[in-house]
Amino acid sequence: MRYSQMLLPTTKETPSEAEVVSHQLLVRGGFIRKLTSGMYTYLPMGFLALQKVTEIVRQEMNRAGAQEILMPMVQPGDLWEESGRWKKYGPELLRFRDRHDRDYCLGPTHEEVVTDVARRELQSYRQLPINLYQIQTKFRDEIRPRFGLMRGREFVMKDAYSFDVDDAGASRSYEIMRQAYHRIFERCGLEFRAVEADSGAIGGSFSHEFMVLAETGEDTLVICESCSYAANVEKAAIALAEAAPSMEVLRELVKVETPGMKKVDKVAEFLKVEPAAVIKTLFYLADGVVVAALVRGDREVQSVKLKNLLGATDVEPLDEEQIWQQTRLPVGYLGPVGLELKMVADQEVMRMVNAVAGANEKGCHLTGVNPGRDFTPDVVGDLRQITVNDRCPVCGGGLRLKEGIEVGHIFKLGTKYSEAMKANFQDSDGQEKPFVMGCYGIGVSRVVAAAIEQNHDAKGIIFPVPLAPFQVIVLNLGPKDEGYCTAAEDLYTQLRAQGLDVLLDDRDERPGSKFADADLLGIPYRLTVGKTFEKEGKVEIRSRKTGETQVLSLEEATAYLAERVHLALS
């Protein structure tokens, strides 16, 4: 492609609404333009990058035996009623009605539609296993779209769905997809980790997220330094060591005055105890019911773990005013003793002896609080947020926390949708059984943004070769000189003949502007026809990633670039 003929509106100005690097550079580089909140038009460079990801995804899905289909983006509400998600999915599901007053939604995901396909078209175990996928636009009505392509309302997604006769078959399908995802992200040239994750609104018994490691990631990953264990912080399990029986004598409950002391550290200092000796009581609204969550004073509640322990769909923390309205209890002095609410306690709380807790009375706390004697939680489990001071639940090794960007998520769904929607097949004994399903998503457009978050510098994008819209940019620094133009044209033609994607910068612009745009666009190799050509008949090749340069003849340059690019794509 010739730069002079391309819609490529680069700019030096950083858009004011762009909070993260990928958003800034995608706008500055002329890849995308905002239509409205959370929705973007892909200009030619953006669409080319999107196509590079799409092609890698398609090749690996086909290689794994999946079959590509295309399902409607508009979905009838009655399918979502069948699955039970019409009301449960929440406000992210954009609902509307047609002229006949029938309910529809814009698809944020396609479990219902593909399950309907299966129940209509797959009748026998002989047709299984099967994996159907699509690459399509999705829509989720995010409450606060932000970060450009990282969290938009409209996005491009690859979603696949497997159907098996039993759980063992579903596990095999899951493993095939797990391996395919590893190949996809390796081919994209990204540093990533597959981590255990919460299944969220999709549901199912088991899931893994594929996370691109980047400082600007919205998710926190827990990674073992000694083994392969990795998990999203929402899922990371707490490994408690065996506790020896406490020899401490249980003291009586005593109410003490603690006027104005609402914070754990203040209470602990006043009573001359460690924060770990205080029971922190927090109130949440779980599916409309007020519940109390108990953790040690030096810990934090992990809300996803709380939701899963309760089996709830929605869990939201209550603020001071809401707590007073709901319970008439004073914030800062809340405690489990005598509390007539559903209580969920972290496993560590049940090991505490002679603890301190709020007295549910303004200005007062209790000492000598002992679980089991003074209060009994309704649910006990792993409730708290993991820290770097915890140990790996698999090998006991040390942990480190890393930021990551979710680009893929695979789920072992089981029969959640097939049972709800009566999607059955006939097994080898002639019995009707529900399909055992799996679900596998990749945020195709998010991969583009995540790649930039992981690969950039002060000058612009540094695309991995497999994702670059163009692998080589040829800079003609003498667009009015016949010799320069002939050399640039020859290089452009020869490189394309080698199967490379090449952008010829034939604009009549200052060399500095051309260099700046080449760096901004992140094209892996810059080939310059400039003063070296005029003096020696040679051209300069510069790697965008390393900054290394080579000065070669035209023939050598073509062979060198073809070898480097094909090696990166292999």
Secondary structure in CASP SS format (residue, H / E / C, confidence):
PFRMAT SS
TARGET T0000
AUTHOR 0000-0000-0000
METHOD secondary structure of the structure
MODEL  1
M C 1.00
R E 1.00
Y H 1.00
S H 1.00
Q H 1.00
M C 1.00
L C 1.00
L C 1.00
P C 1.00
T C 1.00
T C 1.00
K C 1.00
E C 1.00
T C 1.00
P C 1.00
S C 1.00
E C 1.00
A C 1.00
E C 1.00
V C 1.00
V H 1.00
S H 1.00
H H 1.00
Q H 1.00
L H 1.00
L H 1.00
V H 1.00
R H 1.00
G C 1.00
G C 1.00
F C 1.00
I E 1.00
R E 1.00
K E 1.00
L E 1.00
T E 1.00
S C 1.00
G C 1.00
M E 1.00
Y E 1.00
T E 1.00
Y E 1.00
L C 1.00
P H 1.00
M H 1.00
G H 1.00
F H 1.00
L H 1.00
A H 1.00
L H 1.00
Q H 1.00
K H 1.00
V H 1.00
T H 1.00
E H 1.00
I H 1.00
V H 1.00
R H 1.00
Q H 1.00
E H 1.00
M H 1.00
N H 1.00
R H 1.00
A C 1.00
G C 1.00
A C 1.00
Q E 1.00
E E 1.00
I C 1.00
L C 1.00
M C 1.00
P C 1.00
M C 1.00
V E 1.00
Q E 1.00
P E 1.00
G H 1.00
D H 1.00
L H 1.00
W H 1.00
E H 1.00
E H 1.00
S H 1.00
G C 1.00
R H 1.00
W H 1.00
K H 1.00
K H 1.00
Y C 1.00
G C 1.00
P C 1.00
E C 1.00
L C 1.00
L C 1.00
R E 1.00
F E 1.00
R E 1.00
D C 1.00
R C 1.00
H C 1.00
D C 1.00
R C 1.00
D E 1.00
Y E 1.00
C E 1.00
L E 1.00
G C 1.00
P C 1.00
T C 1.00
H C 1.00
E H 1.00
E H 1.00
V H 1.00
V H 1.00
T H 1.00
D H 1.00
V H 1.00
A H 1.00
R H 1.00
R H 1.00
E H 1.00
L C 1.00
Q C 1.00
S E 1.00
Y H 1.00
R H 1.00
Q H 1.00
L C 1.00
P C 1.00
I E 1.00
N E 1.00
L E 1.00
Y E 1.00
Q E 1.00
I E 1.00
Q E 1.00
T E 1.00
K E 1.00
F E 1.00
R C 1.00
D C 1.00
E C 1.00
I C 1.00
R C 1.00
P C 1.00
R E 1.00
F C 1.00
G H 1.00
L H 1.00
M H 1.00
R E 1.00
G C 1.00
R C 1.00
E E 1.00
F E 1.00
V E 1.00
M E 1.00
K E 1.00
D E 1.00
A E 1.00
Y E 1.00
S E 1.00
F E 1.00
D E 1.00
V C 1.00
D C 1.00
D H 1.00
A H 1.00
G H 1.00
A H 1.00
S H 1.00
R H 1.00
S H 1.00
Y H 1.00
E H 1.00
I H 1.00
M H 1.00
R H 1.00
Q H 1.00
A H 1.00
Y H 1.00
H H 1.00
R H 1.00
I H 1.00
F H 1.00
E H 1.00
R H 1.00
C C 1.00
G C 1.00
L C 1.00
E C 1.00
F E 1.00
R E 1.00
A E 1.00
V E 1.00
E E 1.00
A C 1.00
D C 1.00
S C 1.00
G H 1.00
A H 1.00
I H 1.00
G C 1.00
G C 1.00
S C 1.00
F E 1.00
S E 1.00
H E 1.00
E E 1.00
F E 1.00
M E 1.00
V E 1.00
L E 1.00
A C 1.00
E C 1.00
T C 1.00
G C 1.00
E C 1.00
D E 1.00
T E 1.00
L E 1.00
V E 1.00
I E 1.00
C E 1.00
E C 1.00
S C 1.00
C C 1.00
S C 1.00
Y C 1.00
A E 1.00
A E 1.00
N E 1.00
V C 1.00
E C 1.00
K C 1.00
A C 1.00
A C 1.00
I C 1.00
A C 1.00
L C 1.00
A C 1.00
E C 1.00
A C 1.00
A C 1.00
P C 1.00
S C 1.00
M C 1.00
E C 1.00
V C 1.00
L C 1.00
R C 1.00
E C 1.00
L C 1.00
V E 1.00
K E 1.00
V E 1.00
E E 1.00
T C 1.00
P C 1.00
G C 1.00
M C 1.00
K C 1.00
K C 1.00
V H 1.00
D H 1.00
K H 1.00
V H 1.00
A H 1.00
E H 1.00
F H 1.00
L H 1.00
K C 1.00
V C 1.00
E C 1.00
P H 1.00
A H 1.00
A H 1.00
V E 1.00
I E 1.00
K E 1.00
T E 1.00
L E 1.00
F E 1.00
Y E 1.00
L E 1.00
A E 1.00
D C 1.00
G C 1.00
V E 1.00
V E 1.00
V E 1.00
A E 1.00
A E 1.00
L E 1.00
V E 1.00
R E 1.00
G C 1.00
D C 1.00
R C 1.00
E C 1.00
V E 1.00
Q C 1.00
S H 1.00
V H 1.00
K H 1.00
L H 1.00
K H 1.00
N H 1.00
L H 1.00
L H 1.00
G C 1.00
A C 1.00
T C 1.00
D C 1.00
V E 1.00
E E 1.00
P E 1.00
L C 1.00
D C 1.00
E H 1.00
E H 1.00
Q H 1.00
I H 1.00
W H 1.00
Q H 1.00
Q H 1.00
T H 1.00
R C 1.00
L C 1.00
P C 1.00
V C 1.00
G C 1.00
Y C 1.00
L C 1.00
G C 1.00
P C 1.00
V C 1.00
G C 1.00
L C 1.00
E C 1.00
L C 1.00
K E 1.00
M E 1.00
V E 1.00
A E 1.00
D E 1.00
Q C 1.00
E C 1.00
V H 1.00
M H 1.00
R H 1.00
M C 1.00
V C 1.00
N C 1.00
A E 1.00
V E 1.00
A E 1.00
G E 1.00
A C 1.00
N C 1.00
E C 1.00
K C 1.00
G C 1.00
C E 1.00
H E 1.00
L E 1.00
T E 1.00
G E 1.00
V E 1.00
N C 1.00
P E 1.00
G C 1.00
R C 1.00
D C 1.00
F E 1.00
T C 1.00
P C 1.00
D C 1.00
V E 1.00
V E 1.00
G E 1.00
D C 1.00
L C 1.00
R E 1.00
Q C 1.00
I C 1.00
T C 1.00
V C 1.00
N C 1.00
D C 1.00
R E 1.00
C C 1.00
P C 1.00
V C 1.00
C C 1.00
G C 1.00
G C 1.00
G E 1.00
L E 1.00
R E 1.00
L E 1.00
K E 1.00
E E 1.00
G E 1.00
I E 1.00
E E 1.00
V E 1.00
G E 1.00
H E 1.00
I E 1.00
F E 1.00
K E 1.00
L E 1.00
G E 1.00
T C 1.00
K H 1.00
Y H 1.00
S H 1.00
E H 1.00
A H 1.00
M C 1.00
K C 1.00
A C 1.00
N E 1.00
F E 1.00
Q E 1.00
D C 1.00
S C 1.00
D C 1.00
G C 1.00
Q C 1.00
E E 1.00
K E 1.00
P E 1.00
F C 1.00
V E 1.00
M E 1.00
G E 1.00
C E 1.00
Y E 1.00
G E 1.00
I E 1.00
G E 1.00
V H 1.00
S H 1.00
R H 1.00
V H 1.00
V H 1.00
A H 1.00
A H 1.00
A H 1.00
I H 1.00
E H 1.00
Q H 1.00
N C 1.00
H E 1.00
D E 1.00
A C 1.00
K C 1.00
G E 1.00
I E 1.00
I C 1.00
F C 1.00
P C 1.00
V H 1.00
P H 1.00
L H 1.00
A C 1.00
P C 1.00
F C 1.00
Q C 1.00
V E 1.00
I E 1.00
V E 1.00
L E 1.00
N E 1.00
L C 1.00
G C 1.00
P C 1.00
K C 1.00
D C 1.00
E H 1.00
G H 1.00
Y H 1.00
C H 1.00
T H 1.00
A H 1.00
A H 1.00
E H 1.00
D H 1.00
L H 1.00
Y H 1.00
T H 1.00
Q H 1.00
L H 1.00
R H 1.00
A H 1.00
Q C 1.00
G C 1.00
L C 1.00
D C 1.00
V E 1.00
L E 1.00
L E 1.00
D E 1.00
D C 1.00
R C 1.00
D C 1.00
E C 1.00
R C 1.00
P H 1.00
G H 1.00
S H 1.00
K H 1.00
F H 1.00
A H 1.00
D H 1.00
A H 1.00
D H 1.00
L H 1.00
L H 1.00
G C 1.00
I C 1.00
P C 1.00
Y E 1.00
R E 1.00
L E 1.00
T E 1.00
V E 1.00
G C 1.00
K H 1.00
T H 1.00
F H 1.00
E H 1.00
K H 1.00
E H 1.00
G C 1.00
K C 1.00
V E 1.00
E E 1.00
I E 1.00
R E 1.00
S E 1.00
R C 1.00
K C 1.00
T C 1.00
G C 1.00
E C 1.00
T E 1.00
Q E 1.00
V E 1.00
L E 1.00
S C 1.00
L H 1.00
E H 1.00
E H 1.00
A H 1.00
T H 1.00
A H 1.00
Y H 1.00
L H 1.00
A H 1.00
E H 1.00
R H 1.00
V H 1.00
H H 1.00
L H 1.00
A H 1.00
L H 1.00
S C 1.00
END
